[in-house]
Amino acid sequence: MTFDFDTPRDRRGTDSQKWQKYAGRDVLPMWVADMDFEVAPAIVDALHRRVAHGIFGYARPAQSTVDAVVGELAMRHGWKTDPSWIVWLPGLVCALNVCVLAFADAGDEVLSLSPVYPPFSSAPRNGGRVTRSVPLALNRGARRWEIDWDALEGAVTPRTRVLLFCHPHNPVARVWSRDEIARIAGFCARHSLVLVSDEIHCDLLLDPGAVHEPLAAAAPPEAARTVTLMAPSKTYNIPGLGASFAIIPDPALRARFSGACAGIVAEVNALGYAACEAAYRGGAPWREALIAYLRANRDFLTDFVSREIPGIRIEAPVEATYLAWLDVGELGLDNPVRHFESHGVGLSDGVPFGATRGSHVRINFGCPRSTLADGLARMRAAVRAL
């Protein structure tokens, strides 16, 4: 099967949050984690069938949908899960907030590793908890972001209750090794922490032969303290359909999580369930083609930045996701996002991720190659204008 990732799709004037941000301006949006690709035909076909049914009442997952999730985890990740472990959710940002409410009391502390996807830091504050951020260490010799284990140990206090872990990590695009995730699991066990592993990008590993190991599967003894968050949304480009899930093997932990959801978290809608099942049952050929395209985009981006844009660096290889973390500190800009917007490209500011002001931006390369080339050319012009 062949899929067209090269032809740009006009999303202007639609409900796209990504494109509405710059409506009426000549700015390419390359910020939020939302790809500019049409989804897998299997998903479109499933949605057509569901819409043709014509009735859209309150929904629960059909047994076939649950079976698709359990089968996908077993086939792709070697993780044998029980259907009773699954708690369905309309998104993973709400899940991070629920975890904070469920497993920490007001004034308790929640750890995360920065830079990191902003809700990891905002969720504790939203619930009256305390965010404690531990910076990742850049091993410049190995060109790899690593966990600073001494700093992580030093961040634990008697009020620490939860570790929010990003696996693979957004925005530095690091795929954690088995040794690292086993060590994280051991750390949480030693300090009696609930381990929340956000694995939403787990099917977007870019290097051939790379393998994602769910944390709860790689460290079975610690599965009872682990909440794993997953979704087809990033991989299959369906975040607007709001179908995600938490996998919580321990009944007591699952009851606390579900209790915190009660009356607050909305249910998944009928189209979300249909898209989720179709993604896992029929989306694999599209996903494999997508990975190859993203890998080529990653390589194009890496080469262009290193050759054409002095003052910007990719400090470590992009191992997963369609997001690259760019060091722009040498440019000396107080507000790099505003400067690049003035030259026609919209990026994510590094500050909400935990970066120093003016030091980093994040770029989304999940787009047609021509769009990526245009965006990078605009960035080159922005740097030359300094």
C-alpha positions as CSV (number, residue, x, y, z in Angstrom):
1,M,0.0,0.0,0.0
2,T,1.2,3.5,-0.7
3,F,0.2,6.7,1.2
4,D,0.6,10.3,0.2
5,F,2.5,12.3,2.9
6,D,3.9,14.7,0.3
7,T,0.8,16.6,-0.8
8,P,0.0,19.6,1.5
9,R,-3.6,19.7,2.8
10,D,-5.1,23.1,3.3
11,R,-6.2,23.3,6.9
12,R,-6.7,27.1,6.9
13,G,-10.3,28.1,7.7
14,T,-11.0,24.8,9.4
15,D,-11.4,23.9,13.1
16,S,-7.6,23.3,13.3
17,Q,-6.2,24.9,16.5
18,K,-2.8,24.6,15.0
19,W,-3.6,26.7,12.0
20,Q,-6.1,29.1,13.6
21,K,-3.4,30.5,15.8
22,Y,-1.9,32.4,12.8
23,A,-5.1,32.9,10.8
24,G,-4.7,35.8,8.4
25,R,-0.9,35.9,8.8
26,D,1.8,34.4,6.6
27,V,3.2,32.2,9.4
28,L,3.7,28.4,9.0
29,P,2.4,26.7,12.2
30,M,5.1,24.3,13.4
31,W,4.3,24.3,17.1
32,V,1.6,22.0,18.6
33,A,2.0,18.2,18.3
34,D,-0.5,17.8,15.5
35,M,0.6,16.4,12.1
36,D,-0.5,17.8,8.8
37,F,-1.2,14.4,7.2
38,E,-4.4,12.7,6.3
39,V,-5.0,9.8,8.6
40,A,-5.0,6.1,7.7
41,P,-7.7,5.0,5.2
42,A,-8.8,2.3,7.7
43,I,-9.7,5.1,10.2
44,V,-11.6,7.2,7.6
45,D,-13.5,4.1,6.5
46,A,-14.4,3.2,10.1
47,L,-15.6,6.7,10.8
48,H,-17.7,6.8,7.6
49,R,-19.4,3.5,8.7
50,R,-20.0,4.9,12.2
51,V,-21.5,8.1,11.0
52,A,-23.7,6.3,8.5
53,H,-25.3,4.5,11.5
54,G,-26.8,7.9,12.3
55,I,-27.2,7.6,16.1
56,F,-24.6,9.1,18.5
57,G,-25.7,8.4,22.1
58,Y,-23.5,8.0,25.1
59,A,-20.9,5.5,24.3
60,R,-19.0,2.7,25.9
61,P,-16.3,0.7,24.1
62,A,-17.5,-2.4,22.3
63,Q,-15.8,-5.6,23.2
64,S,-14.0,-5.5,19.8
65,T,-12.5,-2.1,20.7
66,V,-11.2,-3.4,24.0
67,D,-9.8,-6.5,22.3
68,A,-8.1,-4.3,19.7
69,V,-6.2,-2.4,22.5
70,V,-5.3,-5.6,24.4
71,G,-4.2,-7.3,21.2
72,E,-2.1,-4.3,20.1
73,L,-0.2,-4.2,23.4
74,A,0.5,-7.9,23.2
75,M,1.5,-7.9,19.6
76,R,3.6,-4.7,19.4
77,H,5.0,-4.5,22.9
78,G,4.8,-8.0,24.3
79,W,2.7,-6.8,27.2
80,K,-0.1,-9.1,28.3
81,T,-2.8,-6.9,29.9
82,D,-6.2,-7.6,31.4
83,P,-9.1,-5.7,30.0
84,S,-10.1,-4.7,33.5
85,W,-7.0,-2.7,33.9
86,I,-8.1,-0.2,31.2
87,V,-9.7,3.2,32.2
88,W,-10.9,5.1,29.1
89,L,-10.2,8.8,29.0
90,P,-10.9,11.7,26.5
91,G,-7.2,12.7,26.6
92,L,-4.0,12.3,28.5
93,V,-3.6,15.9,29.8
94,C,-6.7,15.3,32.0
95,A,-5.1,12.0,33.0
96,L,-2.0,13.8,34.3
97,N,-4.3,16.1,36.4
98,V,-6.3,13.2,37.7
99,C,-3.2,11.3,38.7
100,V,-2.1,14.3,40.8
101,L,-5.5,14.6,42.5
102,A,-5.7,10.8,43.1
103,F,-2.2,10.1,44.4
104,A,-1.1,13.3,46.2
105,D,-2.8,15.5,48.7
106,A,-2.8,19.3,48.8
107,G,0.8,20.5,49.5
108,D,2.4,17.2,48.4
109,E,5.1,17.1,45.8
110,V,5.1,15.7,42.3
111,L,8.4,15.0,40.5
112,S,9.1,15.3,36.8
113,L,12.2,15.5,34.6
114,S,12.7,18.8,32.6
115,P,12.5,20.1,30.0
116,V,9.2,18.3,29.6
117,Y,5.7,18.7,28.1
118,P,4.2,21.6,30.0
119,P,1.2,19.8,31.6
120,F,3.7,17.7,33.6
121,S,4.5,20.9,35.5
122,S,1.1,22.6,35.4
123,A,-1.0,19.6,36.6
124,P,0.4,19.7,40.2
125,R,-0.2,23.4,40.4
126,N,-3.7,23.1,39.1
127,G,-4.5,20.7,42.0
128,G,-2.8,22.7,44.7
129,R,0.2,20.3,44.7
130,V,3.9,21.2,44.4
131,T,5.9,20.7,41.2
132,R,9.5,19.7,41.7
133,S,11.4,19.6,38.4
134,V,14.7,17.8,38.1
135,P,16.7,18.9,35.0
136,L,17.9,16.2,32.6
137,A,21.6,16.2,32.0
138,L,23.1,16.6,28.5
139,N,26.0,14.3,28.0
140,R,27.7,16.3,25.3
141,G,30.3,13.6,24.5
142,A,27.7,10.9,23.9
143,R,25.2,13.5,22.5
144,R,22.5,12.1,24.7
145,W,20.1,13.4,27.3
146,E,20.4,11.4,30.5
147,I,18.7,11.3,33.9
148,D,20.7,13.0,36.6
149,W,20.3,10.3,39.2
150,D,21.9,12.2,42.0
151,A,19.7,15.2,41.4
152,L,16.7,13.0,41.3
153,E,17.5,11.4,44.6
154,G,18.2,14.8,46.1
155,A,14.8,16.1,45.0
156,V,12.9,13.6,47.1
157,T,11.4,14.9,50.4
158,P,8.9,13.4,52.9
159,R,6.1,15.1,50.9
160,T,7.0,13.5,47.5
161,R,4.2,11.2,46.3
162,V,4.3,10.9,42.5
163,L,6.8,10.8,39.6
164,L,5.5,11.8,36.2
165,F,7.7,10.1,33.6
166,C,7.7,10.8,29.9
167,H,8.5,7.6,27.9
168,P,9.7,8.4,25.1
169,H,10.5,11.9,26.3
170,N,8.9,15.0,24.9
171,P,10.6,17.4,23.9
172,V,14.1,15.9,23.9
173,A,12.9,12.9,21.9
174,R,14.9,10.4,24.0
175,V,14.0,6.7,23.9
176,W,14.8,5.4,27.4
177,S,16.7,2.1,27.7
178,R,15.6,-0.9,29.6
179,D,18.3,-0.2,32.3
180,E,17.0,3.3,32.7
181,I,13.4,2.4,33.0
182,A,14.2,-0.4,35.4
183,R,16.2,2.1,37.5
184,I,13.3,4.5,37.5
185,A,11.0,1.8,38.7
186,G,13.4,0.9,41.4
187,F,13.7,4.5,42.5
188,C,9.9,4.8,42.8
189,A,9.7,1.6,44.8
190,R,12.5,2.7,47.2
191,H,10.7,6.0,47.8
192,S,7.1,4.6,47.8
193,L,6.1,6.8,44.8
194,V,3.3,6.2,42.3
195,L,4.9,6.1,38.9
196,V,2.9,7.6,36.1
197,S,4.4,6.7,32.7
198,D,3.1,8.8,29.8
199,E,3.8,6.6,26.7
200,I,1.7,8.5,24.2
201,H,4.6,8.7,21.7
202,C,5.6,5.0,22.1
203,D,4.8,4.0,18.5
204,L,6.8,6.8,17.0
205,L,10.3,5.4,17.4
206,L,12.3,6.6,14.4
207,D,15.4,4.5,14.2
208,P,15.2,1.0,12.6
209,G,15.2,-1.7,15.2
210,A,14.3,0.6,18.1
211,V,11.9,-1.1,20.5
212,H,9.6,0.5,23.1
213,E,9.2,-1.4,26.3
214,P,6.2,-0.3,28.4
215,L,7.6,0.6,31.8
216,A,5.1,-1.7,33.7
217,A,6.1,-4.6,31.4
218,A,9.8,-4.0,31.7
219,A,9.7,-3.8,35.5
220,P,6.9,-6.3,36.5
221,P,7.6,-6.2,40.2
222,E,6.7,-2.5,40.2
223,A,3.6,-2.7,38.0
224,A,1.4,-2.4,41.1
225,R,2.6,1.2,41.6
226,T,2.5,2.1,37.9
227,V,-0.1,4.0,35.9
228,T,0.6,3.8,32.1
229,L,-1.0,6.4,29.8
230,M,-1.4,5.6,26.2
231,A,-3.4,6.6,23.1
232,P,-3.5,6.2,19.3
233,S,-3.8,10.0,19.0
234,K,-0.2,11.1,18.3
235,T,0.7,8.1,16.2
236,Y,-2.4,8.1,14.0
237,N,-3.0,11.8,14.0
238,I,-6.4,11.7,15.7
239,P,-6.0,13.9,18.8
240,G,-9.2,15.8,18.0
241,L,-11.2,12.6,18.4
242,G,-10.3,12.3,22.1
243,A,-9.7,8.6,22.7
244,S,-7.1,7.6,25.3
245,F,-6.7,5.2,28.2
246,A,-4.8,4.5,31.4
247,I,-3.6,1.0,32.1
248,I,-3.6,0.4,35.9
249,P,-3.0,-3.2,37.0
250,D,-3.5,-2.6,40.7
251,P,-7.2,-2.5,41.8
252,A,-6.6,-0.1,44.7
253,L,-4.7,2.3,42.5
254,R,-7.3,2.0,39.7
255,A,-10.1,2.7,42.2
256,R,-8.3,5.9,43.4
257,F,-7.8,7.0,39.9
258,S,-11.4,6.3,38.8
259,G,-12.7,8.1,42.0
260,A,-10.7,11.2,41.1
261,C,-12.3,11.1,37.6
262,A,-15.8,10.9,38.9
263,G,-18.0,13.8,37.9
264,I,-15.1,15.7,36.3
265,V,-13.7,13.7,33.4
266,A,-15.8,13.4,30.3
267,E,-16.5,10.2,28.5
268,V,-14.9,9.2,25.2
269,N,-17.3,9.8,22.3
270,A,-18.5,7.3,19.8
271,L,-16.2,8.4,17.0
272,G,-13.2,8.3,19.3
273,Y,-13.9,4.6,20.0
274,A,-14.4,3.8,16.3
275,A,-11.1,5.6,15.4
276,C,-9.2,3.9,18.1
277,E,-10.2,0.4,17.1
278,A,-9.6,1.1,13.4
279,A,-6.1,2.4,14.2
280,Y,-5.1,-0.6,16.1
281,R,-6.8,-3.1,13.7
282,G,-6.0,-1.7,10.3
283,G,-3.5,1.2,10.7
284,A,-0.2,-0.7,10.8
285,P,0.7,-0.3,7.1
286,W,0.1,3.5,7.3
287,R,2.0,3.8,10.6
288,E,5.1,2.0,9.1
289,A,5.0,4.3,6.1
290,L,4.6,7.3,8.4
291,I,7.7,6.3,10.4
292,A,9.8,6.1,7.3
293,Y,8.6,9.5,6.2
294,L,9.2,11.1,9.6
295,R,12.7,9.5,9.7
296,A,13.5,11.2,6.4
297,N,12.0,14.5,7.6
298,R,14.1,14.2,10.8
299,D,17.3,13.6,8.7
300,F,16.4,16.5,6.4
301,L,15.9,18.8,9.4
302,T,19.1,17.7,11.1
303,D,21.2,18.2,8.0
304,F,19.6,21.6,7.1
305,V,20.1,23.0,10.6
306,S,23.7,21.8,10.9
307,R,24.6,23.2,7.4
308,E,22.4,26.2,6.9
309,I,21.5,27.8,10.2
310,P,24.6,28.7,12.3
311,G,23.6,29.6,15.8
312,I,21.0,26.8,16.1
313,R,21.9,23.3,17.3
314,I,20.2,20.0,17.7
315,E,22.1,18.8,20.8
316,A,21.2,15.1,20.7
317,P,19.7,12.8,18.0
318,V,15.9,12.9,17.7
319,E,15.1,9.2,18.5
320,A,11.3,9.4,18.6
321,T,8.3,11.6,18.0
322,Y,8.0,14.2,15.2
323,L,9.3,17.0,17.5
324,A,12.8,18.4,17.7
325,W,14.3,20.4,20.6
326,L,16.4,23.2,19.2
327,D,19.1,25.1,21.1
328,V,18.9,28.7,20.0
329,G,20.8,30.3,22.9
330,E,23.7,31.4,20.7
331,L,21.3,33.8,18.9
332,G,21.0,35.9,22.0
333,L,17.3,36.5,21.6
334,D,15.1,37.4,24.5
335,N,12.0,36.1,22.7
336,P,13.1,33.7,19.9
337,V,9.5,32.6,19.1
338,R,8.4,36.2,18.4
339,H,11.5,36.7,16.2
340,F,10.8,33.6,14.1
341,E,7.1,34.4,13.9
342,S,8.1,37.8,12.4
343,H,9.9,35.8,9.7
344,G,6.9,33.5,9.0
345,V,7.4,30.4,11.2
346,G,5.6,29.5,14.4
347,L,7.4,27.4,17.0
348,S,6.9,26.4,20.6
349,D,8.6,28.4,23.2
350,G,11.0,26.5,25.4
351,V,10.1,28.3,28.6
352,P,6.8,26.4,29.4
353,F,8.8,23.2,29.0
354,G,11.3,24.3,31.7
355,A,14.0,25.9,29.5
356,T,15.8,29.1,30.3
357,R,14.3,32.1,28.5
358,G,15.7,32.5,25.0
359,S,17.6,29.1,25.1
360,H,15.3,26.6,23.3
361,V,12.4,26.2,20.9
362,R,10.5,23.1,19.7
363,I,9.7,22.4,16.1
364,N,7.1,20.0,14.7
365,F,8.3,18.3,11.6
366,G,5.2,16.1,11.1
367,C,4.3,17.8,7.8
368,P,5.0,17.4,4.1
369,R,8.6,17.8,3.1
370,S,7.9,20.9,1.1
371,T,6.3,22.5,4.2
372,L,9.3,21.6,6.3
373,A,11.7,23.0,3.7
374,D,9.8,26.2,3.6
375,G,9.8,26.5,7.4
376,L,13.5,25.9,7.7
377,A,14.2,28.4,4.9
378,R,12.2,31.0,6.8
379,M,14.2,30.2,10.0
380,R,17.4,30.6,8.0
381,A,16.3,34.0,6.9
382,A,15.3,34.9,10.4
383,V,18.8,34.1,11.7
384,R,20.5,35.9,8.8
385,A,18.4,39.0,9.6
386,L,20.0,39.3,13.1
